[in-house]
Amino acid sequence: MPGKEVISMNMQVIRWCVDLAMGIVFLFSVMTGLFKFTLLTRSFGLTDIVLPSAQISEIHDWAGITLCFLVAVHLFLNRAWILSMTRKIFGGTIEMEKKV
């Protein structure tokens, strides 16, 4: 059925876009989080004149909120796989690899 393939392809693109956005927002959050450390910024000679801390803090906060939203969307989009794997693991139908 060709219609189902198109829907599946669209979902893959949506998942990819959500994951890409999560990665970009995560990097914003990490970078602004590092700039919020006063000891780190002082050791590199960065001051409030170069990096305005209020704006950095605001970007960091909004990146965190956006990341939480994107993680929720990611979990929602992948709920079928998460439930399937949870059933397999707790149902004992998945075999764990033994390392020698």
Order of alpha helices (4+ residues) and beta strands (2+ residues): alpha-alpha-alpha-alpha
